[in-house]
Amino acid sequence: MIHALTYALQVALADVVAVLFTLLGVHFEREGFLFHLPTLTIRIAEECGGIGSCAAFLVMMALGAWSLRGWKRRLAFVIVGVAVMLLKNGIRIVTLTLLAVHVNQGFLFGKLHGGGGFVFFVMGLGVLVPVWMRLSRGDSSHDLHNER
């Protein structure tokens, strides 16, 4: 099950990275999980999915969704959470790649690559928490009326 989840994350992240590169005007050729840039080739590895970060994000989403009233709010929160999770990991990959291309290839192996996930995790929470707050605030008088 972990392997299937990791593979699904790889596929989704590769798609997100392709979209981000395209939006930024970065020239690349793609072969599955390989991205060939003019001076560098990267591979979206299983580890790039940030399985630890994703697991923590999924726990946060489950707790947040559980605390919301109504399946529509829970579903909306999970959809936004998955999108944020994928986007933050895609941004991390693109950032490291562009730093490697334009500054130093050491960014692909340095401290920012290995330990920088926390920064992007916090950025993701910075998006997810306000969404949860908005959904949890909702229309409580309407909810109470409907529960009667």
N, C-alpha and C positions, 0 to 999 in steps of 0.2 A: 504494500500500500504506500509506503514511504517512497519507493522508487517511482511509482506511478505519479504521485504528487510532485516529486522533484522533476520528472520529465515534463509534466504539464506546465510547471513553472518555467522551465527552460524554454519551451515552445512559446509561451506567452511573452516571456522577457525578450526573446529574439525578435518577436513581432514589434514589441514596444520600442526596442532599440532601433529597429529599421525605420519606424515612423519618426522617432526623434532625430535620427541622422538625416532623414529626408527633410524634415521641417527646418533643420539647421543648415541645409544645403551642403552636407558632407557627402562627398563622392565615395561610394562604396559598392562592392559587389558582394552578394550574399550567396552562400552555399550552406543551407541548413543553419547550423549554429555558428558557422564561420563567417566573419565579416572581413573582407579584404579592402583596406583603405590604401591609398597610394604608397604609404611608407610603412604600413603595419598591418598585420592580420591578427584579429582577436577571435577567441572562441567563447561562446556563452557556455561555460562549464556548469556542471551540476552545482558547484559551490557558488556560482554567480547568482543563483536563485536566492541566496541568502536564506537557506532553509531555517536557520536558527532565528533570524530576524522575522521571517514569515511566520514561523510557529508562534513567536511572541505576539506578532500582529494579529494572528488568528485568535489567540487567547483574548487579546484586548477586544477584538470585534465580537467574540462570543459573549463576553461579559457585558459589553455595551449593548449588544442586541437583546440580551436576556433582560436587561433593565428597562427596555422600551415597551410601551403598550402598543399592541396591535401588530399584526403580521406585516402590514404595509410599511410601517416604520422600521421594523426589524429588517425586512428585505431591502429597503432603501439603504439602511446603514451598512449592511453586508456588501451590497453592490458597490457603494462608495468606498468602503474599506478595501475591497479587493482591488479596485481601480487604483487607489492611493498606494497600496502595497506594491503593485506592479510598476506604477509610474515612478515611485521613489527608487526602486531597484534599477529601473531603466535609466533614470537620470544619473544614478551612481556609476553605472557602467559607461555611459556616454561621457560623463565628466572625466573619469579616469582615463578613458581612451583618448579624449581630446587633449588632456594634459600630457599624456605620453607622446602624442603626435607633435604637439606644438612646444612642449617644454623639455621633457625628459622621459624616456621610456621606463625609467625607474619607478614612475608612478604606478605602473602595472604590478609592481612587486613590493612596493614600500609600505610604510606604516599606514598611509591613507587607504591603501587597498585592503590591508589586513584588518585594521582597526577602525577605519572610518565609517563603517556601517552604522555605528551608534549615532553619528551626526545625522545621517539620512533617516534613521529610525525616528529620531526626535522630530525631524522636519515632517515626517509622515504623521506623527501624532499631533503635530501642530495644525494639520489640516483635519484630521479625524475627530479630534476633541470638539472643535466648534460645531461640526456636523452633528455629533451626538448631542451636544447641548441644545441645538436648535430642534432636533427631533424629540428630545425628552421634554422640552418646554411645550412644544406643540400647542394644541388647543385643548387644555385640560378640562375646561367647562363643557366642551362638546363631548369629550370622552366620558365624563361623569354622567352626562345626560343619556348617552347611548348605553351605558352599563346598567341603567335602571330598568 
